[in-house]
Amino acid sequence: MANEYDLVILGGGTGGYVAAIRASQLGLKTAIVEASKLGGTCLHKGCIPSKAILRSAEVFATLQKSEEFGIISKEITVDFQKVQARKRAIVDQLHKGVQYLMKQGKIDVYEGFGRILGPSIFSPTAGTISVEKANGEENEMLIPKNVIIATGSSPRTLPGLEIDGQQVITSDEALEMQELPSSVVIVGGGVIGIEWASLLSDFGVNVTIIEYADRILPLEDEEISKEMTRILKKKKVKVITGAKVLPDTLVRETSGLTIKASRKEKEEEFAAEKILVSVGRAPNIKNIGIENTDIRIEQGAIQVNEFCQTNETHIYAIGDVIGGLQLAHVASHEGILAVEHLAGLAPAPLDYDKIAKCTYSRPEVANVGLTEAEARERGFAVKVGKFSFKAIGKALIYGEHDGFVKMVMDEKTEDLLGVHMIGPHVTDLISEAGLALVLNASPWEIAHTIHPHPSLSEIMGEAALAVEGKQIHS
């Protein structure tokens, strides 16, 4: 017998379970179909486990220079299995929390692979969900009035760089390493690649980054990319840009790997114990029944309107599966937006220009709004203010004073257009800039917000003053 629901969500990751909670709050009978574990990639293979290991790397790097703080310690070593055990404990705790939230919201959770069926005896329209059990049990049928596809994404690979899980790996396998390699070549200098480069280099691993674009973090403001390159090189990371990996040159040996990359019409060979392929993520749309619907796919992603609604009006899609900003907090808010829209409320569409993006390396990187180049491309006459962490007392106290905050302002209206940061704890500082954009604030208003002293947040006021050349401490 089929079970009927107001809403069935395919995927119990950050977007899916948040959507389910919001649906429950609105009184909708809701179910989630999850093939693996609630929490999805973010909780089990992405945001949380990677940041837990990044924190361990940061602690190790800090202890390595403890004498600068007047702390004389004996030899510091890394027990990577304990690092992994701490990561697992954090993930397990949060996983139990998500499970509790499902019970609290009376949300039914089906363990299995969900597939969308076309029109059938169950429903005159596409959308019935067949739940396929891994243990061979008979499929369960769910008949929803509405469906949200939240199946997430998986690491992309490159032809000729087949993932073997041991020598050639993605971030998925890297998170499960039980010991640190002596050396790694990271193919891809985007957010994930830079986070792993930072983490591994802090642990003492010999790291090389090979990036196809002419700079690492190519979606960041150009000055941020240059600063990160400088800092990584200072940490002994080899940064190779404008280089194309030649996968047919991969040689596997028991002692390690070699690979060649082409740059400026010359080939260069790189050797390492492991190769970490970090070239983005692909939406998970295979075998979920898209072909049984009229849902439109472009460039491998589900196409939706401003309310995350597909052209099958009772089917919505959110998160990585629709492309765009593949970020957990974006998926969560897309989930809330979709639920409120299908429930007949009048939610405002998301303004993706006002969503903060973060890289959790050391130092951290964060941005919201337009880069200077993007602002000029859109026809704005801009003013720019920049202020260094070297003049911020709290940064000196922390012993982490590389980096800066950069603000971009519309010269005509004096509205804030974008804020770009690299430095200590900027992933926490960026929310003030995000709020400023939501409230249509100007740098003048940020400058006249009194920031406590000493605090890292003082840099926000100084950078805002710097837009008009009125900064105090430089």
LOMIGU-511545 format. One record per residue (C-alpha): residue number from 0; residue in one letter; x, y, z. Coordinates in nm, 4 decimals. Layout:
residues N
- NUM;A;X;Y;Z
...
This chain:
residues 474
- 0;M;0.0000;0.0000;0.0000
- 1;A;0.1378;0.3417;-0.0964
- 2;N;0.1846;0.6155;0.1641
- 3;E;0.0518;0.9627;0.0854
- 4;Y;0.2284;1.2868;0.1772
- 5;D;0.1987;1.6586;0.1226
- 6;L;0.5710;1.6647;0.0495
- 7;V;0.8412;1.4079;-0.0198
- 8;I;1.2033;1.5221;-0.0308
- 9;L;1.4655;1.3257;-0.2204
- 10;G;1.7836;1.3668;-0.0177
- 11;G;1.8363;1.4324;0.3513
- 12;G;2.1340;1.6649;0.3282
- 13;T;2.1469;2.0197;0.4624
- 14;G;1.8972;2.1464;0.2056
- 15;G;1.6653;1.8492;0.2358
- 16;Y;1.6340;1.8204;0.6111
- 17;V;1.6003;2.1971;0.6591
- 18;A;1.3207;2.1984;0.3997
- 19;A;1.1550;1.9122;0.5867
- 20;I;1.1677;2.1004;0.9166
- 21;R;1.0123;2.4097;0.7594
- 22;A;0.7410;2.1957;0.5991
- 23;S;0.6680;2.0351;0.9340
- 24;Q;0.6372;2.3798;1.0938
- 25;L;0.3754;2.4659;0.8304
- 26;G;0.1736;2.1549;0.9112
- 27;L;0.2634;1.9575;0.5974
- 28;K;0.2849;1.5790;0.6217
- 29;T;0.6450;1.5286;0.5147
- 30;A;0.8870;1.2480;0.4331
- 31;I;1.2553;1.2331;0.3416
- 32;V;1.4108;0.9611;0.1282
- 33;E;1.7831;0.9245;0.1973
- 34;A;2.0113;0.6645;0.0381
- 35;S;2.2936;0.7074;0.2912
- 36;K;2.2855;0.9133;0.6125
- 37;L;2.0853;1.2183;0.7156
- 38;G;2.3023;1.5265;0.6918
- 39;G;2.4317;1.4418;0.3465
- 40;T;2.7632;1.5531;0.2007
- 41;C;2.7968;1.8580;0.4249
- 42;L;2.7797;1.6608;0.7475
- 43;H;2.9542;1.3403;0.6414
- 44;K;3.1868;1.4208;0.3502
- 45;G;3.2240;1.7978;0.3329
- 46;C;3.1722;2.1014;0.5529
- 47;I;3.1874;1.9490;0.9002
- 48;P;3.4536;1.6769;0.8732
- 49;S;3.6874;1.8928;0.6656
- 50;K;3.6601;2.1840;0.9076
- 51;A;3.7229;1.9532;1.2025
- 52;I;4.0494;1.8398;1.0438
- 53;L;4.1333;2.1978;0.9439
- 54;R;4.0982;2.2975;1.3094
- 55;S;4.3405;2.0237;1.4151
- 56;A;4.5863;2.1454;1.1515
- 57;E;4.5480;2.5019;1.2777
- 58;V;4.6175;2.3926;1.6359
- 59;F;4.9272;2.2033;1.5235
- 60;A;5.0541;2.5021;1.3242
- 61;T;4.9992;2.7296;1.6253
- 62;L;5.1840;2.4933;1.8585
- 63;Q;5.4743;2.4838;1.6145
- 64;K;5.5330;2.8515;1.6881
- 65;S;5.4359;2.8444;2.0563
- 66;E;5.7653;3.0042;2.1586
- 67;E;5.6436;3.3263;1.9977
- 68;F;5.3745;3.3305;2.2674
- 69;G;5.6234;3.2559;2.5444
- 70;I;5.5207;2.8904;2.5685
- 71;I;5.8123;2.6476;2.5636
- 72;S;5.6885;2.3029;2.4721
- 73;K;5.8475;1.9691;2.3979
- 74;E;5.8397;1.8197;2.0506
- 75;I;5.4913;1.8366;1.8991
- 76;T;5.3750;1.5454;1.6848
- 77;V;5.0552;1.4600;1.4999
- 78;D;4.8530;1.1477;1.5808
- 79;F;4.6382;1.1543;1.2688
- 80;Q;4.4202;0.8670;1.3819
- 81;K;4.3196;1.0758;1.6837
- 82;V;4.2534;1.3678;1.4496
- 83;Q;4.0185;1.1391;1.2585
- 84;A;3.8592;1.0102;1.5782
- 85;R;3.7803;1.3678;1.6885
- 86;K;3.6311;1.4373;1.3441
- 87;R;3.4101;1.1276;1.3668
- 88;A;3.2908;1.2187;1.7156
- 89;I;3.1814;1.5635;1.5960
- 90;V;3.0047;1.4180;1.2925
- 91;D;2.8315;1.1507;1.5023
- 92;Q;2.7077;1.4088;1.7527
- 93;L;2.5619;1.6291;1.4809
- 94;H;2.4130;1.3272;1.3012
- 95;K;2.2261;1.2298;1.6168
- 96;G;2.1050;1.5897;1.6403
- 97;V;1.9564;1.5753;1.2886
- 98;Q;1.7883;1.2429;1.3654
- 99;Y;1.6346;1.3986;1.6760
- 100;L;1.5054;1.6947;1.4728
- 101;M;1.3288;1.4547;1.2357
- 102;K;1.1558;1.2787;1.5255
- 103;Q;1.0680;1.6116;1.6848
- 104;G;0.9078;1.7317;1.3604
- 105;K;0.7298;1.3989;1.3035
- 106;I;0.9044;1.3708;0.9686
- 107;D;0.9128;1.0196;0.8232
- 108;V;1.2547;0.9077;0.7031
- 109;Y;1.2832;0.6308;0.4442
- 110;E;1.6217;0.4641;0.4043
- 111;G;1.6787;0.3779;0.0411
- 112;F;1.7317;0.5190;-0.3064
- 113;G;1.4428;0.7352;-0.4249
- 114;R;1.3351;0.7352;-0.7880
- 115;I;1.0677;0.9532;-0.9479
- 116;L;0.8076;0.7608;-1.1462
- 117;G;0.6065;0.8889;-1.4375
- 118;P;0.2248;0.9004;-1.4488
- 119;S;0.0872;0.5674;-1.3272
- 120;I;-0.1948;0.4001;-1.1398
- 121;F;-0.0718;0.5843;-0.8323
- 122;S;-0.0888;0.9366;-0.9753
- 123;P;-0.1980;1.1023;-1.3018
- 124;T;0.1181;1.3165;-1.2962
- 125;A;0.4863;1.2358;-1.2544
- 126;G;0.6068;1.2416;-0.8979
- 127;T;0.5290;0.9149;-0.7240
- 128;I;0.8467;0.8070;-0.5457
- 129;S;0.9711;0.4503;-0.5505
- 130;V;1.2018;0.3820;-0.2555
- 131;E;1.4490;0.1081;-0.3464
- 132;K;1.5917;-0.0761;-0.0474
- 133;A;1.9572;-0.1734;-0.0351
- 134;N;1.8785;-0.4993;0.1479
- 135;G;1.6577;-0.6304;-0.1297
- 136;E;1.3251;-0.5644;0.0412
- 137;E;1.0261;-0.4775;-0.1725
- 138;N;1.0148;-0.1164;-0.2936
- 139;E;0.7938;0.1260;-0.1043
- 140;M;0.5720;0.3694;-0.2934
- 141;L;0.5214;0.7262;-0.1722
- 142;I;0.2514;0.9441;-0.3291
- 143;P;0.3277;1.3131;-0.2640
- 144;K;0.1379;1.6245;-0.3628
- 145;N;0.4775;1.7941;-0.4000
- 146;V;0.8361;1.6792;-0.4417
- 147;I;1.1656;1.8528;-0.3637
- 148;I;1.4769;1.7120;-0.5296
- 149;A;1.7749;1.7694;-0.2990
- 150;T;2.0132;1.4968;-0.4123
- 151;G;2.3287;1.7065;-0.3884
- 152;S;2.6499;1.6538;-0.5847
- 153;S;2.9594;1.4363;-0.6139
- 154;P;3.3237;1.5212;-0.6844
- 155;R;3.4045;1.5678;-1.0527
- 156;T;3.6872;1.3693;-1.2038
- 157;L;3.9140;1.4174;-1.5048
- 158;P;3.9570;1.1758;-1.7971
- 159;G;4.2685;0.9686;-1.7448
- 160;L;4.2818;1.0474;-1.3727
- 161;E;4.0669;0.7584;-1.2560
- 162;I;4.0025;0.7606;-0.8837
- 163;D;4.1431;0.4486;-0.7176
- 164;G;4.0776;0.5644;-0.3607
- 165;Q;4.4401;0.5073;-0.2603
- 166;Q;4.6844;0.7007;-0.4757
- 167;V;4.4456;0.9122;-0.6842
- 168;I;4.1719;1.0457;-0.4589
- 169;T;3.8992;1.3073;-0.4235
- 170;S;3.8094;1.4969;-0.1084
- 171;D;3.5802;1.2043;-0.0152
- 172;E;3.8719;0.9640;0.0170
- 173;A;4.1020;1.2292;0.1634
- 174;L;3.8659;1.2708;0.4578
- 175;E;3.9083;0.9029;0.5421
- 176;M;4.2910;0.8873;0.5293
- 177;Q;4.4298;0.7171;0.8381
- 178;E;4.7785;0.8595;0.7958
- 179;L;4.9239;1.1660;0.6330
- 180;P;5.1098;1.1285;0.3030
- 181;S;5.4557;1.2786;0.2666
- 182;S;5.3556;1.4680;-0.0475
- 183;V;5.0422;1.5545;-0.2465
- 184;V;4.9715;1.7123;-0.5833
- 185;I;4.6349;1.8895;-0.5738
- 186;V;4.4738;1.9262;-0.9152
- 187;G;4.2523;2.2326;-0.8854
- 188;G;4.3059;2.5568;-0.6943
- 189;G;3.9460;2.6412;-0.6119
- 190;V;3.7917;2.6515;-0.2651
- 191;I;3.8219;2.2798;-0.1864
- 192;G;4.1739;2.2559;-0.3278
- 193;I;4.2934;2.5551;-0.1258
- 194;E;4.1404;2.4239;0.1953
- 195;W;4.3225;2.0927;0.1489
- 196;A;4.6456;2.2677;0.0552
- 197;S;4.6260;2.4742;0.3736
- 198;L;4.5371;2.1763;0.5909
- 199;L;4.8029;1.9428;0.4554
- 200;S;5.0803;2.2014;0.4495
- 201;D;5.0040;2.2924;0.8132
- 202;F;5.0504;1.9243;0.8971
- 203;G;5.3912;1.9303;0.7245
- 204;V;5.2949;1.7602;0.3975
- 205;N;5.4789;1.8716;0.0826
- 206;V;5.2009;2.0257;-0.1311
- 207;T;5.1846;2.1297;-0.4960
- 208;I;4.8753;2.2953;-0.6454
- 209;I;4.8160;2.2775;-1.0209
- 210;E;4.5439;2.5176;-1.1379
- 211;Y;4.4187;2.5530;-1.4962
- 212;A;4.3149;2.9196;-1.4561
- 213;D;4.5696;3.1989;-1.4400
- 214;R;4.5248;3.2281;-1.0621
- 215;I;4.4071;3.0217;-0.7676
- 216;L;4.0657;3.1018;-0.6194
- 217;P;3.9665;3.2379;-0.9617
- 218;L;3.6183;3.3438;-0.8473
- 219;E;3.7546;3.5669;-0.5715
- 220;D;3.8583;3.9296;-0.6074
- 221;E;4.1965;3.9299;-0.7827
- 222;E;4.3758;4.0921;-0.4885
- 223;I;4.2512;3.8134;-0.2607
- 224;S;4.3914;3.5513;-0.4985
- 225;K;4.7291;3.7251;-0.5064
- 226;E;4.7442;3.7463;-0.1275
- 227;M;4.6549;3.3791;-0.0856
- 228;T;4.9226;3.2844;-0.3380
- 229;R;5.1801;3.4865;-0.1451
- 230;I;5.0840;3.3288;0.1868
- 231;L;5.0770;2.9727;0.0528
- 232;K;5.4203;3.0176;-0.1011
- 233;K;5.5433;3.1464;0.2342
- 234;K;5.4134;2.8180;0.3788
- 235;K;5.6264;2.6290;0.1201
- 236;V;5.3310;2.5323;-0.0996
- 237;K;5.4229;2.5189;-0.4677
- 238;V;5.1560;2.7046;-0.6685
- 239;I;5.1411;2.6337;-1.0423
- 240;T;4.8823;2.8339;-1.2393
- 241;G;4.7846;2.8475;-1.6051
- 242;A;4.8697;2.4790;-1.6274
- 243;K;4.6782;2.1914;-1.7863
- 244;V;4.7268;1.8482;-1.6353
- 245;L;4.8038;1.5875;-1.8998
- 246;P;4.6228;1.2793;-1.7662
- 247;D;4.7726;1.0423;-2.0237
- 248;T;5.1074;1.1063;-1.8541
- 249;L;5.0063;0.9604;-1.5171
- 250;V;5.2488;0.6913;-1.4030
- 251;R;5.1544;0.4785;-1.1018
- 252;E;5.4256;0.3181;-0.8939
- 253;T;5.4215;0.1575;-0.5520
- 254;S;5.6307;0.4446;-0.4172
- 255;G;5.4099;0.7173;-0.5599
- 256;L;5.2928;0.8890;-0.8743
- 257;T;5.4233;1.1155;-1.1449
- 258;I;5.2186;1.3351;-1.3720
- 259;K;5.2904;1.6041;-1.6269
- 260;A;5.1281;1.9415;-1.6822
- 261;S;5.1558;2.1764;-1.9768
- 262;R;5.2238;2.5434;-1.9071
- 263;K;5.3288;2.8080;-2.1579
- 264;E;5.3814;2.5351;-2.4193
- 265;K;5.6239;2.3530;-2.1916
- 266;E;5.5729;2.0289;-2.0026
- 267;E;5.6725;1.9877;-1.6398
- 268;E;5.6686;1.6660;-1.4377
- 269;F;5.5423;1.6456;-1.0790
- 270;A;5.5886;1.3591;-0.8351
- 271;A;5.3937;1.2878;-0.5167
- 272;E;5.2725;1.0083;-0.2946
- 273;K;4.9099;1.0987;-0.3751
- 274;I;4.7143;1.3081;-0.6231
- 275;L;4.4048;1.4846;-0.4925
- 276;V;4.1625;1.5713;-0.7730
- 277;S;3.9688;1.8829;-0.6779
- 278;V;3.7993;2.0166;-0.9897
- 279;G;3.4504;2.0927;-0.8644
- 280;R;3.1343;1.8915;-0.8042
- 281;A;2.8703;1.7522;-1.0406
- 282;P;2.4948;1.7471;-0.9625
- 283;N;2.3548;1.4054;-0.8693
- 284;I;2.0804;1.3633;-1.1300
- 285;K;2.1512;1.0157;-1.2644
- 286;N;1.9009;0.7348;-1.2048
- 287;I;1.6582;0.9448;-1.0003
- 288;G;1.3854;0.9343;-1.2646
- 289;I;1.4306;1.2727;-1.4299
- 290;E;1.3555;1.1050;-1.7625
- 291;N;1.0058;1.0245;-1.6336
- 292;T;0.9269;1.3949;-1.6006
- 293;D;0.9313;1.7108;-1.8105
- 294;I;1.2061;1.8607;-1.5924
- 295;R;1.4611;2.0527;-1.7997
- 296;I;1.8337;1.9832;-1.7658
- 297;E;2.1029;2.2223;-1.8855
- 298;Q;2.4770;2.1680;-1.8447
- 299;G;2.4082;1.8772;-1.6128
- 300;A;2.1917;2.0728;-1.3669
- 301;I;1.8165;2.0899;-1.3051
- 302;Q;1.6666;2.4170;-1.4257
- 303;V;1.4358;2.6009;-1.1855
- 304;N;1.2655;2.9403;-1.1563
- 305;E;1.3267;3.2008;-0.8850
- 306;F;1.1293;2.9874;-0.6373
- 307;C;1.3283;2.6682;-0.7121
- 308;Q;1.0283;2.5312;-0.9032
- 309;T;1.0853;2.3114;-1.2096
- 310;N;0.8576;2.3197;-1.5110
- 311;E;0.6762;2.0271;-1.3446
- 312;T;0.5083;2.2785;-1.1150
- 313;H;0.4636;2.0372;-0.8220
- 314;I;0.8327;1.9365;-0.8320
- 315;Y;1.1018;2.1650;-0.6912
- 316;A;1.4804;2.1286;-0.6802
- 317;I;1.7329;2.2860;-0.4426
- 318;G;2.1019;2.2889;-0.3571
- 319;D;2.3908;2.1514;-0.5577
- 320;V;2.1599;1.9665;-0.7963
- 321;I;2.0545;2.2976;-0.9573
- 322;G;2.4111;2.4238;-1.0002
- 323;G;2.4734;2.7850;-0.9024
- 324;L;2.6240;2.8428;-0.5600
- 325;Q;2.6980;2.4943;-0.4291
- 326;L;2.7003;2.5907;-0.0624
- 327;A;2.5238;2.4311;0.2339
- 328;H;2.3730;2.7565;0.3606
- 329;V;2.2415;2.8322;0.0128
- 330;A;2.0760;2.4894;-0.0090
- 331;S;1.9115;2.5435;0.3295
- 332;H;1.7586;2.8743;0.2293
- 333;E;1.6556;2.7403;-0.1106
- 334;G;1.4774;2.4623;0.0771
- 335;I;1.2882;2.7093;0.2946
- 336;L;1.2029;2.9176;-0.0130
- 337;A;1.0687;2.6143;-0.2020
- 338;V;0.8568;2.4939;0.0907
- 339;E;0.7048;2.8350;0.1558
- 340;H;0.6238;2.8740;-0.2131
- 341;L;0.4582;2.5338;-0.2501
- 342;A;0.2665;2.6016;0.0732
- 343;G;0.1098;2.9091;-0.0863
- 344;L;0.3045;3.1727;0.1040
- 345;A;0.4718;3.4665;-0.0700
- 346;P;0.8470;3.4283;-0.0056
- 347;A;1.0952;3.6693;-0.1607
- 348;P;1.3383;3.5054;-0.4053
- 349;L;1.6988;3.4786;-0.2933
- 350;D;1.9404;3.7515;-0.3977
- 351;Y;2.2485;3.5449;-0.4713
- 352;D;2.4696;3.8552;-0.4871
- 353;K;2.4079;3.9010;-0.1138
- 354;I;2.5111;3.5530;-0.0035
- 355;A;2.8450;3.5179;0.1719
- 356;K;3.0980;3.2655;0.0398
- 357;C;3.3805;3.1303;0.2550
- 358;T;3.7045;2.9375;0.2237
- 359;Y;3.8153;2.7842;0.5538
- 360;S;4.1878;2.7771;0.4876
- 361;R;4.4542;2.9411;0.7049
- 362;P;4.4169;3.2303;0.6570
- 363;E;4.0458;3.2235;0.5890
- 364;V;3.8812;3.3901;0.2889
- 365;A;3.5296;3.5342;0.2744
- 366;N;3.3337;3.7551;0.0382
- 367;V;2.9877;3.8913;-0.0269
- 368;G;2.8634;4.1000;-0.3164
- 369;L;3.0530;4.2059;-0.6275
- 370;T;3.4271;4.1969;-0.6807
- 371;E;3.5893;4.5164;-0.8026
- 372;A;3.6150;4.3687;-1.1534
- 373;E;3.2513;4.2544;-1.1547
- 374;A;3.1341;4.5969;-1.0390
- 375;R;3.3229;4.7691;-1.3190
- 376;E;3.1925;4.5159;-1.5736
- 377;R;2.8363;4.6006;-1.4651
- 378;G;2.9017;4.9668;-1.5348
- 379;F;2.9564;5.0993;-1.1829
- 380;A;3.2052;5.3747;-1.1128
- 381;V;3.3648;5.2426;-0.7963
- 382;K;3.5641;5.3541;-0.4974
- 383;V;3.7696;5.1001;-0.3067
- 384;G;3.8878;5.0954;0.0531
- 385;K;4.1403;4.8439;0.1849
- 386;F;4.2818;4.7917;0.5321
- 387;S;4.5450;4.5465;0.6550
- 388;F;4.5197;4.3177;0.9576
- 389;K;4.8751;4.4239;1.0421
- 390;A;4.7300;4.7415;1.1950
- 391;I;4.4675;4.5571;1.4018
- 392;G;4.5760;4.4933;1.7601
- 393;K;4.3692;4.1789;1.8081
- 394;A;4.5249;4.0223;1.4966
- 395;L;4.8731;4.0864;1.6394
- 396;I;4.7598;3.9334;1.9689
- 397;Y;4.6399;3.6242;1.7843
- 398;G;4.9695;3.6053;1.5975
- 399;E;4.7783;3.5919;1.2678
- 400;H;4.8046;3.9264;1.0898
- 401;D;4.8402;3.8415;0.7207
- 402;G;4.5585;3.9643;0.5005
- 403;F;4.3187;4.2552;0.4639
- 404;V;3.9584;4.3636;0.4147
- 405;K;3.8578;4.5327;0.0899
- 406;M;3.5330;4.7226;0.0352
- 407;V;3.3879;4.8190;-0.3026
- 408;M;3.1461;5.1147;-0.3168
- 409;D;2.9288;5.2644;-0.5898
- 410;E;3.0802;5.6140;-0.6249
- 411;K;2.7513;5.7588;-0.7504
- 412;T;2.5105;5.6315;-0.4816
- 413;E;2.7689;5.5527;-0.2119
- 414;D;2.6034;5.2120;-0.1681
- 415;L;2.8168;4.9166;-0.0671
- 416;L;2.8670;4.6759;-0.3593
- 417;G;3.0955;4.4098;-0.2149
- 418;V;3.3305;4.3153;0.0664
- 419;H;3.6285;4.0808;0.0300
- 420;M;3.8395;3.9478;0.3149
- 421;I;4.1441;3.7336;0.3759
- 422;G;4.2783;3.6905;0.7265
- 423;P;4.2022;3.5498;1.0722
- 424;H;3.8395;3.4545;1.1438
- 425;V;3.7037;3.6405;0.8417
- 426;T;3.4411;3.3692;0.7915
- 427;D;3.2877;3.5047;1.1124
- 428;L;3.3392;3.8707;1.0232
- 429;I;3.1700;3.8437;0.6812
- 430;S;2.8174;3.8347;0.8252
- 431;E;2.8382;4.2038;0.9180
- 432;A;2.9099;4.2805;0.5539
- 433;G;2.6251;4.0543;0.4455
- 434;L;2.3835;4.2360;0.6739
- 435;A;2.5085;4.5678;0.5399
- 436;L;2.4233;4.4585;0.1857
- 437;V;2.0791;4.3295;0.2874
- 438;L;2.0052;4.6621;0.4571
- 439;N;2.1492;4.8583;0.1632
- 440;A;2.4016;5.0205;0.3953
- 441;S;2.6851;5.2449;0.2892
- 442;P;3.0485;5.2271;0.4014
- 443;W;2.9769;5.5506;0.5909
- 444;E;2.7211;5.3643;0.8050
- 445;I;2.9628;5.0782;0.8698
- 446;A;3.2346;5.3287;0.9629
- 447;H;3.0046;5.4954;1.2133
- 448;T;2.9151;5.1654;1.3781
- 449;I;3.1354;5.1636;1.6876
- 450;H;3.3366;4.8407;1.6850
- 451;P;3.4764;4.7191;2.0197
- 452;H;3.8465;4.7480;2.0922
- 453;P;4.0433;4.5309;2.0780
- 454;S;3.8580;4.3127;1.8301
- 455;L;3.9113;4.1818;1.4808
- 456;S;3.5868;4.3548;1.3820
- 457;E;3.7639;4.6915;1.4047
- 458;I;3.8972;4.6214;1.0569
- 459;M;3.5438;4.6634;0.9204
- 460;G;3.5258;5.0228;1.0411
- 461;E;3.8762;5.1012;0.9197
- 462;A;3.8178;4.9516;0.5724
- 463;A;3.4921;5.1479;0.5470
- 464;L;3.6732;5.4706;0.6364
- 465;A;3.9466;5.3825;0.3846
- 466;V;3.6938;5.4057;0.0994
- 467;E;3.7122;5.7846;0.1434
- 468;G;4.0775;5.7830;0.2556
- 469;K;3.9823;5.8562;0.6176
- 470;Q;4.1161;5.5449;0.7924
- 471;I;4.2614;5.6169;1.1359
- 472;H;4.5385;5.3662;1.1967
- 473;S;4.7377;5.3760;0.8761
